[in-house]
Amino acid sequence: MRLSVLFCLTLAAQPDQFTKQHCAACHNPAAKVGGFALEGTPQTRPDVWEKALKRVRAGEMPPAKMPRPTEAATTTFLHQTTTELDKAAPFPGRPVIRRLNRTEYTNAIRDLFQLDLPLASELPPDQLAAGFDNIADALSMSPLLLERYLKVARRISEYAAGTADPSPVVEIFPVTKSQAVWQGEGMPFGTRGGIRVTHYFPHDGDYDLRAFLAKESLTPTEGVRFFRTRLTNIKAGNHTVIVTFPNEFAEHEGPVLNVGGPGGEALGGPLDVLGTAVRPTIEFRLDGRRIKLFEIGGMTSGEAAFDGQPGPPTLGRIEIAGPHNPKPTPRYTCAGTTSEPTCAQQILSPIIRRAFRRDITATDLAPFLKTFQSTRQKQTFAPSIAAALRDVLLTPDFLFRLEFDSPTQSLTGFELATRLSFFLWSTIPDEALLNAAPNLHNPQTLEREVRRMLADTRATSLMDNFAAQWLGLRALQSVEPDKQLFPDFDAALSAAFQSETRLFVNSLIRENRPALDLLRANYTYLDERLAQHYNIPGVTGPGFRRVSLANNATRGGLLTHGSVLLLTSHSTRTAPVLRGKWILDNLLNSPPPAPPANVPPLDEAKGAAAKLSVREQMARHRADPTCASCHDRIDPLGNALENYDVIGRWRTEDNGAKLDTDGPQTLKQILLKRAPEFAQATLERLLTYALGRELDARDQPTVRQILRHTENTEYRFHDLILEIAKSVPFQKRQNQER
């Protein structure tokens, strides 16, 4: 019999009773099932007892075929074990010396210099640990990365000081998102597809903006087609450039048959002489203001017969070229200052303070003033400032989050401010947080700053960085089901899946809703395309909006989102095992062990198996005793979602067999009955992200304390975050590893 390891605690009130009755048969010095002998294990081993708590609480131990303890005995065991473990002093965790990951680096440059640059594409991807890319142990510094930092720092400092080479350059921005989406995020209402970029224009001057149609929109004789306009008298700095397709000239009188393409359904309206809808247009915008509108001609039906896809045009890329007629644009000057060294000090001091995330001294400032003065002997004032800024960006104080031992183990106020800012914003503290840093250990000051930061737009990083990694949404971009089996799926639907989940989870965090609403919320965010896909009436027009699901029995909560259902499917069929495992791993933090290497996959393509539903195939697979021990946990969770196909549509049959499932509502009720486990799993992921390290058994008393403090409010997100900020692991560090 294959048994999981069970650890049992010898209780002071009932010595060895629970252990002898339910554990000793397997976990004794002679048998050592799983490699463990439990007798004599001291109570100072939380790594043993925490695993015991988790397995017994989940009902996994003792094994199903062994004598079961009474509910009262189990409750007593869990209560007394928890009480003993919680007597230990809170574990502060080891010191964190962590490099900024590339998202944090990019955001820090944005906030330090007001430069919104696509730096993430110029730095190597960060390694993942514990499911996140901000874990200290995985953020090493390689020679390649150091070389990239040198190159990037030089360019940033030149942009920041206004000394970048004024020679015209061409910046290329390929389109990566679907061209069939109406009113994508950040796009003007009533427009389709296109691209939106925030670009830094390094000098005052003129710039050319060119938009190139994608290959699918070209006639067979065309190699390229682009539209061009000149942006005149542009001021140096960040500007938002939008190129998109408005629908204001299309007369919507029904679709034009057989002229769909990668841009989605045809615009509709009367046919023109070229065999397409009323001619579409392409629009250029700068900082929200329309600057140019072009009419686009389509290919004829005859041309389309040889090559191309008639219908709505699609965008391939845009290019921004310039500057032309550049003008000097120094960014840093000191009005009324006669001494250049004094002026340099006035410029550099506030920048270094924010870059280092603390108050600075003359000693901190000295090396950068020295760089300025030595460069000034050869160059003018602005390049000398740029040289000093380059050195700032290459210091460990900027590139790393450094924390040092202290007699009290407490973080300094500035170290606490840094932890808080990177936790909630994925960037450096702002001036308000730095100014509040000396008083952050005051609970009222800390709570005020946490709530202020959560109300800031930068708090969306909790969704973009934490929640997307926690739920695995970043992988959605690379998932594509079989096109022949699921012809309705396209890039636009994938983008809609991502938008729905992002907006939904963002609303839970922003509105301080209970974490349990991830499972039970009776609303979601839909546009017309996604609403039709889900068969939800009453949603028309472009743009996502909040939609009530109060009377919908098939939708509601994260588990019914197309994003999750697609992520947990194979390309050709649903995968109850993947769905059940995703729930255990992501929502209950209780992942099953990896399957043995000799376990065969489902035979889904041959003989009689090809006529079976996935559930029937799983039942055959589970008949193998080797598989049953894990699948008894996994399959009921995954099978409850079998009414959803690979791309999240509701169905009542699979492969001709009528589906007999518990359904999503029953599954949600089962999970809500395990609310403490779900809340603990959510908190553990959030705490891991906040601390930038993997949790261990010594962190569990802190986890339980936070859960007790937030239980009455059903574990609201702001309450969880505030309790994390107040906790010992977040506010202190261990001076030496124990």
N, C-alpha and C positions, 0 to 999 in steps of 0.2 A: 504494500500500500504506500502510495506517495503522499507524504504529509508535509505541510508547511511547518516552519519552525514556530514553536509557541514558547514564550517566556512567561513565567509566573512568579509572583511576588510572595515572599513569606511575610505574612502579616503579624504585627506585634500582638494584636488582640486575638488572633486565631492562628497560632504558629503552624505553618506548613499545611493547614487544612485544605485550602483550595489547591495548593501545589500537589499534595499527596493524592488527592482524589481525582484530579483532572489532568495532571501534567507528568507525574513521576513515571508513569508507565513507558513513556517515550523519551523523556528528557532527563534521564538519570545517568550517572557516571559510566555505567556499562553500555547502555544503548547509544547515547549521544545522538539521537535523531536530529538531523540537520547540523551536527557538529557541536551541539550544546548540551552541557550537563547543568541543570538548574540548581541542584542542591548546593547550598553554601554560597550562592551568589549574593554578594553584599548589596545593601540598599543604596550604596553610593554609585551604582552603575545605572544611571538613567537611560543609557542606550539600550539596556536590557528591558527595563520596566516600561519604557515608553512604547516599545514594540509590543509588549504584552497587552498594554492598554488598548492599543489600536486594533490588534487582532481580535481580542475578546469583545470589545465594543462593537466591532463590525459583524460579530457572529461567526467569524471564520474559524475560531478555535473555541473549544476543542473541535476536531474534525467531525463532519456530519455523522459518520458511522460510529463515533465514540459516544459513551454516556454523556448526556448534556447536563450541565449544572442548572439548578433552579434559577428562576429570574431573580429571586431574593439573594441567592448566593452570588450571582454575577454582579448585581447592583452593589452589594457589600464589597466585593473585591475591587470593583472599579472605584468606588468612593474612597475606600481606605488607601488604595494604591495612589490615587491622585493626591490625596491629602498629604501623604508622606513625601511624594515627589515635590509638591509645591512648598514644602518647608525649606527647600534649598534656596540659597541666595540667588537673585536674578543674574543670569549670565550675560555680561556685557558684550562678549565677542572680542575677537582679536582685532588689533589695529588694522585699519583699511588704508592701503596705499594703492590707489587705483588710477590708472590712466583714463582720461576722458575718452569715451568711445566716439565714433565719428559723428553720430547724431549730436552728442553733447558738444563736441568741438565746433561743429557748424553753427549750432545755436549760440554758443558763447561768442563766436566772431560776430554773429548778427547783432547781439545785444551790446557788445563792446564797442563796435565801430559803426553800427547801423549799416552793415553790409550783408545783404541777403545773397549769398553766393552758393552755387551747387557744389560745395566742397566734398560732400559725401561720395560723389563719383570719382574724386581724385584721391581718396584714401582707401586702403584695402578693407574688405569687410571684417567686422569684428567677430571673434569666436563666441559661440554660445556655451553657456554653462547653466545648469538648473533651468533651462528654457529661456534664458534672458541674455542679452548682449551687454549688460552693464555689471557683470560679476567680476570682482577684482582679480580673482585667480586666473581668469581667461584673458585679461587685458594686458598682454605683454608688449614689450617694445622691441621690434626687430630692426635690423639694419635697413631693410627696405622701407619700413614705416618712418624711420628717422630721416631717411633721404626725402621721402614725400613731405614730411613736416618742414624740412628746410626749403623745399621748393614752394610750398604753399605759403609759408610765412613770409617769404620775400614778396610774393605777389600781393598778399593781403596788406602788408605794410605800405606798399606803393599805392594801392588803392586808397588806404586810409589817410595817407598824407597828401594824396592828390598828385603823385609823381609818376604815375604809370606812363609807360611809353605812349605818346599820342598818335603813333602810327595806326592807320585803320586796320582792324582785324575783323574777321568774320566769326561770329558765334553761332553754332548750329544747335537747334533744339528739335530733335525728332519727336513725333507724336507717338505716345505710348498708350493712350487710353482709347476706348471705343469711340468711333465716329458716329454711332447711332444713338447716342444718349442726348436727350433733350434737356437743356438747362442743367449741365453738370455742375458740380460744386464750384462756386466762385465765378460761374459764367453768367452772362446777361440772360434775363428771362426771355423765353421764346427763341432761343438759339439752339443749334444742334452741333455736337462734335467740336472740332477745333482744338485749341490749346491755350493755356493760360500760364505765363511764366513771369516771375519777378526777376528782373535783370538789373545789374548794376552798370550804369553808364559812367565810365571813369572820368570823362571830361565834359565840360560844356561844349556844345557843338551840334552838328547835324549827323543823323544816322539814317541808314537805309534799312527798311523793313521789307523782307521778301517772304511770300508764302507759296509753297510748292504743293501742287495737288499730288495725291498718291497715284501710283501707277494704275490702279484700278479705274481711276477717273479719266484716264487719257484715251484718246482715239488711237487706233493701231498705227497711225503715221506719226504720232507725237512721241518724242523722246523725253520731253519735259514741258511743263506749263507752269508758269509762276506769275504772281501779281506783286507789284512793287510800288512802294510809296516812300517818300522821304520825310523823316521826322526832323523838323527844323527847330533850332534854338532850344535844344534839350538841356536842362540843367543836370550837372553831375549828381549821381545818387541813384537810389533804387526807384524803378518805375515798373508798373504792371503792364505787360503787353498781352493783348488778347487777339487772337484771330479765330473767327468762328463763322457759322452759317446761319443767318437769321431767316425766319420764315415769314416775314411781314409782307412779302410780295406774292406769296403762294396763295391761290384761291382754293380752299379745301372743299372740293366737290367730289371726294372719293378717290381712292388710289388708282394709279395708272398701272395696268396689269403688266407683269413680266419686266418691270424695270427696277426691281429692287437690287441692292448691292450691299457692299460693306458699310455703307452709310445708313443702312436700315431700309424701312419701307419708303417708297417713292413719296415725294412731297404732295402729290395729288393735284387736281385741277385740270383744266383743259389742255389737250396736247398742243404743242407748238410744232413748227415745221421740222424740228429735229427729232420728233418722236418721243419727247420726254415731257415732264410737267412744266408748268410755268417756270421760266428760267430762274434757277436759284442764284443767290448772291453770296459773296464772301465779304466779311466785315473786319476792318482793322480798328482796334481800340487801344488807347493809351491812357492809363490811370482812370479807366471808366468812361472816357470820352471818345465818341466815334470820330475817327480821323479820315476814314476812307471806306467807300463801298463800291465793290466791283460786281458786274453781272458776269455769270459763268455760262458759257454755252455747253450743251451736252452733245454726245456723239449720236449719230443717226442709228436707226435700227440695222441698216446694212453694215455699218462699221462694227456694230456690236456683234454681228454674226461671225466676224472674223476674229475679233479679239476685244477684250474689255467688258466691263459690266456697266450698262447704262443705269441711270437713276441718280439719286442724290450724290453729289460729289463728296470726296473725302480728302482730308489734309494729310500730307506726308511729313512735312517739316516746315519750320520757319527759320529764317536767318536774320540776324541783326548785325549790320556791318557799319563800322565807324570807329572813331569819330572822323567826320569831315569838317574842315575849318575849325579845328579845336582851339579853345581858349584856355589860358592858364587858370587852374581852379584849385588853389591851395586850400586845404580844409582847416588847417590850424594856424591861427595868428593870435597875437597878444596885443590888443589895442592899448596904447598908453604905456607900454613897457619898453624901456630903453635898452635893457640888458638882455642879450640873447640867451645866456645861460638861465637867467631868471624866467624868461618866457618859456624855455624848454621845460623847466621844472614845473611851471604852471600847467603845461600841456600834459606832461607825462604822469604827474602824481595821481590825478583821478583815474586815469586809464590803468595804471599799475595797481592801484587799490582794488578796482573791480576785477582785474585779471587775476590777482593773487587772493581775492576774496577775504581781505582783512585790512586793517590799518597798516600803513607802512611807515618805516623809519627812514632817516637819512642814509643809513647803511643799505637799506633795500634799494633806494633810489640811485645811489652812487654809481654802480656799474653802467647804468643806462645813460646817465649824464656824461659819463666818460666816453661811451660810444658816440653820443651826439657831438661832443667836443672834438674827438679825433676825426670824425667824418667831416665836421664843419671846416676843418683845415683844408680840405680838398674839394668840397662841394658846397652848394648853397644851403639855406636854412631848411627847406622842406625835405630834400633827400636825407639830411642829417637826422631829422625827426623820424623819417621812415626807417633808417638804420637802427635807431633805438627801439622802435616798435617791433622790428623783426626780432631783436634779441629778447624782448619781453615774451613773444610768442613761443620762443624756444626754451624757456626756463622750466625746470621741474615744477616750480610754484604754479605755473599756468597749466602745463600739460598733465600734471598729476594732482590728485586730491590727497594732500599730505596731512597726516595727523600724527602727533607726537605724544609720547607718554607723559602723564602728569601724576603727581602724588595722589590726587583724589580720583583718578580714572575718568573724571568728567571731561567732556569736550569743552573747548572754549566756546564763547558765544559765536565767534566767526566760523568755527568748524561746524557748529550746529546749524548755522544759517546756510552753510554750503551743502550739508546733507539735505536740508529741507528743500533748497532750491533745485538740486538735481533730482530729488525724489518727485516733486510736483511739477517741475517745469523742464527738466532735462537741460538746464542751462545754469549760468552763474547767477548769484543773487543780484537783485536790482538795488538801487541806492536806498530805498526804503527799508529793505531787509538788512542791508549792511548797517544802516543807522540804528536799527532795532537790535542788532546782534548782542551788544553788551547786556541787554536785559532779557534775552530769549529764554533764560532758565526760569524766569518768572512765568507761572502758568497762564496768567491773564494775557501777558504780552505774546506768549507762544500761540495761544488760541486765536488772538486777534490776527496775527500774521498768517497763520494757516488758513483761516477763513478768507482773508484778503487774497491770498494766493490762489485759492480754489475758485474764487470769483473772477480771476484774471483769465484772459483768453489763452495764455500760455499753458494753463492747466489741461488743455486738450491733449498735451503730450501724454497724460495718463492713459488716454485711449490709444493714441498713435504708437506709443512705445510699450507701455505696460500691458494693456488689455489685448492689443493685437498679438503680442508674443504669447501671453498667457493662453489665449484661445486658439493660437495657431493660424491666425488669419493671414499672416504674411505669405503663407504657402499657397493661398488661394489663387494667386496670379499664375502659378505654374500648373494648375489643375485644369484638365480639359477632357470631358467625357467623349465617348465614341460619337463621331459626327453622324454616322449612319443611323445609329440607334436613337440619338437625341439631336435631331436636326434643329430643334428650337433653341438650342443653346448657342450663344455667341458671346463675343467680348462685352457687348452691352449688358447682357444678363449677368455675367460675372461681375461687372462693375456695379450693377444694381445690388447684387448680393452683398458686396463689400460695403456699399453705402448704407444699406439697411442696418447691418450689424454695428457699424461704426457709429451711426447716429443714435441707435438704440442704447448701446452701452454708454455713450457719451452723455445721454440724457439721464441715465441712472446716477452717474457720478456727479454731473452738474447740479441735478436737482436733489441730491442727498437722499435718494430713495433707498429702501432696504436692499441689501444684497440678495435677499430671497426673490426680489422682483426679476432677477435674471431668469428665473424659472417660471414665474407666475404672472408676469405683466400682461395686461389685457390690451396692449397697444403695440404698434410698431411703426416704422417709417417706410412709406411706399411711394413710388411714382406709378404712372399709368401702366407702363410695361410690366413692372413687377406685380402690380395688383392683378392684372389679367393673368399672369403666370400662376398666381396663387388662387385665381378664380374668386377674387374679392371685388364686389361691385362698388360703384360710386366714386371711384378714383379716376379722374380724367385730367388730361393736360400734363405738361412737363413739370419736373421739379418734385423733390421728395417732400412729403408732408406727414405729420403725425396722424395715424389712422386708428380708430378704436376697434378693438376686436372683442368687445364685451359679449357679443352674441355669436361668436365664431368658435365652434368646438374643435376645429382642426388647426387653428393657429393661436399663437400667443407664447411668449417666452423664447429664450435663445434656442432651445432645442428644435423649434419649428422653422428656424431661419434656413434659407437655401444655402447660405455660406457654410454652416455647420454640416448640413446634410450632404453637400457636395464634397466637402473635405473628408468625410468619413465614408466615402463610397469608392468602389473601383470604377474604372472607365466604362465598363459594360454592365454592371449590376450593382445593386446595393450590397452593403457589407455589415450585417448586424454585429460581427465581431469588432470591426473598426469603430462602429458607433458605440457599442457597449464599452469598449476599452477607452474611448475618448471621454466618456462620462466618468468612468472610474479614475482616470488619470487627471483630467482637467477640472472636474467638478467635485470629486470626492478625495482627490489626492491619495488614492489607494490603487495604484497601478498593479495589474496582475503580472506575474513573472513572465519572462519571455518563453515562447513555446519551445519544447524540445526540438533539437535539430532534425530528428527522424520523423516528425509528424508531417504527413502528406497534406497538400492543399485540397480544397474542395474539387471534386471532379465535376466541373460544371458544363462540360461540352460533349460528353460522350454517352451514348446509350440512353438508358432510362433516366440517368441523372439530369440530362438536358431537359426533361419534361417536368422536373420537380421545381417547386418554388424554392427560393433561397432558404426559407425557414425549414422546409423538408430536408434540404441538403444538409443544413446545420444539425438537424436531429440525427441524421445518419452519421455525421461526423462526430457528434457528441457521444454516440454509443460506444466509442472507444474509451475504455476506462482511463487511459493516459490523458485524454483530452478533457474528460468530464470534470475533473477537479477545478479547472479554471473556467471552463465554459458554463458551469452552473452559476457562476457569478456574472459572467459577461453577457451571455445570450439573452436572458430576460430583459435586460436594459436595451440592448440593440434591437431585439425583435419588436419591442413596443413602438419603434419608429419605422417599421416596415411598410406602413401605409404611405410613406414618402419615397418616391423614386430617387434616382441618382441626382436629378436636378431639382429636387424639392417639391415636385408636384404631388398632390394627393391622389391616391389610387386605392382601389378596393380589391384588385386582383394582381397576382404576380405569376407570369408565365402560364396564364389560364387558370390558375388555382385561386380560389377565393381566399383572401387574407383573413386570418382569425388572430387578431392581436389584441393586447390590452389597450393599445392606443396611447396617444401622447398625454391625454388628460390623466389617465391612471398612472402613467410614468411620472408625471409631475407630482402627483399626490404621494407616490412612493418616495420620491426624492425630498419632498417637503417634510415628510415624517422623519427624514434624516437631516433635518435642518441644521443641527449642531455640527454634524460632519461636513455638510456643504459649507457652512460659514467658516469652519476651521480651515478647510481647504482653500477657500477664497482668501482668508487672512494670511495663511502661510505663504501663498504666492505673492501677495501684496507686500508682506514683510521681507521676503527674499529680495524683491525688486528694490524696496526702500533701503535695505542694508547693503546691497551689492555683494552679498555672500550667501552661500548655501546655509540653511538652518541645520542644526543638529539637535539631539535629544535635550540638551541643556536649555534650548530656547522654548521648550514646550510650556513650562510654567508661565512665561510671559505671554504666550499665545492664549492660554486658558484665562489669564487675568484680563486680557483685552476682550475676550469673548464674554466674560462675566459682566464687564462694564458696558457692553453694547447689546446684550441680550434683550433688554427691555424695549429697545427701539428697533429690534429685528435686524441688528447689524447694519445700520445705515452707513453708506460709504464715507461721508464726512466724519462720522463718529469713529469709524475704524481708522481712518487716516490720522485723526487727532490723537487717538490713543497710541498709535504707533509713534507719533512725534513725541509723546510724553514718556515712552517706555525706556527702560534701562538700556536695552541694546542700541536704541537710536541715540540716546544722549550720553552714553558712556562707552568706554573701550577697556579691554583687558590689557594691563601693562605688559604682562608676559604670558605666553601660552602655558596653560596648565593641563 
